[in-house]
Amino acid sequence: MPSFASDSRHQKLVGVLIPLLRRACPPDAGGYGGAYELRLSPGEAEELGGLELIQSAMRKAARELGWSKPQTCGTTTTTMALAVVVDQREVPEEFASAVERHERDRMREAAEAVSRRITSDAPRAVRGSVFVTTQEFRAAYAAARES
C-alpha cells in the first residue's frame, strides 16, 4: 500500500475528517462506537486523490481520535465510490449502553425514513444518513480548500 503521508490532499482530508468522525460517535459514549460512510461519484473520488487515499485519510483521522483499531473498506463502481471507516475497539462497559442505544436509534430512524419515503414518495434528509454525512463532507472539504 502506498504512503500518502506527504500528499497535501491526504493531509487536507485528514483535517476535514477528524471533526466529522468525532460527530459520528454516539453521544455519551466516550468517543467509542463511531462509524462513517462516504458515498461520492467516481469523479469526485478521483479528484480527491482516489479511493485508496480517501481510505488512508479515514484511518489516519480515526487514529487521531484514538480509534486504535479502525477498519476501512470501500469500492468504486461506475456510479459510486464508497468509503467506510468503523471503530473496532472493544467498548468499555461504562459506554456500552450509550453505543447500543445509539445503534438502535439509528436503525429506527432509518426504518422510519424508508417508511416515510414509501408512503409519501419524497426523499428526506435524515440526520446521520449517508446523504447528509456526504453533504457535510463536501461542504467541509470545500471550506478547507478555500482556507
C-alpha positions, 0 to 999 in steps of 0.5 A: 500500500502506498504512503500518502503521508506527504500528499497535501490532499491526504493531509487536507482530508485528514483535517476535514475528517477528524471533526466529522468522525468525532460527530459520528460517535454516539453521544455519551459514549466516550468517543467509542462506537463511531462509524462513517460512510462516504458515498461520492461519484467516481469523479469526485473520488478521483479528484480527491486523490482516489479511493485508496487515499480517501481510505488512508485519510479515514484511518489516519483521522480515526487514529487521531481520535484514538480509534486504535483499531479502525477498519476501512473498506470501500469500492468504486463502481461506475456510479459510486465510490464508497468509503467506510471507516468503523471503530473496532475497539472493544467498548468499555462497559461504562459506554456500552449502553450509550453505543447500543442505544445509539445503534438502535436509534439509528436503525429506527430512524432509518426504518422510519425514513424508508417508511416515510419515503414509501408512503409519501414518495419524497426523499428526506434528509435524515440526520446521520444518513449517508446523504447528509454525512456526504453533504457535510463532507463536501461542504467541509472539504470545500471550506478547507480548500478555500482556507 
